[in-house]
Amino acid sequence: MPIKTPFYDKHVELGGKVIDFHGWYLSMQFTGIPDEHRAVRESVGIFDVSHMGNVIIKGPNAKEFLNSVLTNSIYKIDVNQLKYCHILRPDGSIIDDTICARVGEEEFYLVPNATMIGPVFEWYKDHAPEGVELENVSDKTGIIALQGPKAKKVLKKITDDDTSDWDFFQCRWLKLNGMDEPTLVWHSGYTGEDGFELMLPESYAASIWDALWEAGQEYNIKAIGLGARDTLRMEKGFLLSGQDFGGPDSGPRTTLETGGSGGFALKMDHDFIGKKALEKQQEEGLTDMFVGITTIERGIPREGYPILKDGKKVGVITSGTMVPTTKKGWGLGYVPIELSEIGTELEIEIRGKPVKAVVAKP
Amino acid sequence: MLEVVGTKVDENLKYTKTSEWIRVEGDVGIIGFTDYAQNELTDIVFVELPEVGAETTQNEPCAVVESVKTAADFYAPVSGEVVEINEALMDNPEKINEDPFGEGWVAKIKFTDAGELDNLLDANAYVAHIDETHGKH
């Protein structure tokens, strides 16, 4: 039986098309993907992302340990700061991507992807030295993502705590809607909009959803399903674990091949598992690069479609859709590095026919 | 109108198991997606229509529709020749969602063998078929 998140009743009440998503009951959509996508770009949306993992790593050696397994410079992280990181195998290929938050002097909070919770937790455990404690609290935590330009206004309405002067990728402990204890709130998201991710103890989770839902009414808040979550992240070029890396079409990929999210994911200023392989790849020269591609002729790129140059296959689409707001065909995928410049003309093979497309900035 | 899984089924049409309908007018059939089909597909954002003059074969794909999430084939209810296509769908594919049995029609086919119509389901049989298969794939 798939797992019911603490928000399961909300999915049903709000008419979500509930599916079994990798072992969790979640909605593919509520009012429709285009409608939901637009709501997040223009106002505010609320997402149940409880399928994502919650891992606490603490102890006197926690910082040093995380610095040695994550691609970003954890040795420089401040308390209440978040960093986006990759976790690599020794050969440089990405196991998973994650956000790492420093929530105390010696305490860190990480969110692995749903399907990777088990493998990633084992990986940490296998590599953790003495003086590092690990705890997987995924099953006890509900996560709400509140995303969109009005997200902060909505959040502010359900807390008396200070939400001012709060930079993106910083977290705070806030008492929400009359909670006895403060809970962890990240200023972050997976949509490219302003927004927050709320880590909620199971017992409070549903009441916080209700409070946000009510507070969001004046901004016409929408519930957002997995479909729009995917189109929102694709439009911004954000990677999806198990699809854009480590997936059937992408194959194993290194942080360098993904572009390192423009340096956002990768700092070569510290030693970490996989670094030597990246240095070697850098020396030998990258062959492939992750790019965004927009169609010029009619057609929608989809996962698995071949990318062509002058009729010859040069790559494959790993994520594709029609962006609901721009109504343009949009894909992500890997191409040879010499074809990765913005403006490079390519084709995408759609049902056997080449459709003109161009490399574009997300 | 009949109903199945909260969607409408027009008694006067014939249906395929893959959720296309056909309205017979002489030797021409107007074809489209059922209300059930459009509801399952969700917001349709793209159509690829056959060309006028193209030949169709019963139960073979003759058009493609896509939602934001996925692409789906449209199967011809009858064999024949495409005599007209609903070009309005090119710019407004959402008409399939809004009015599946009306403005959302897909094409008109001059069929070659009226006997093929006997292979199709009537409205009651279609309702029974959907009731049986809904949510099972």
Interface residues (C-beta under 8 A of the other chain):
Chain A: K17 M28 Q29 G32 I33 P34 D35 H37 G227 D230 T231 R298 G299 I300 R302 T321 M322 P324 K327 R351
Chain B: T42 D43 V45 F46 E48 V64 E66 S67 V68 K69 T70 A71
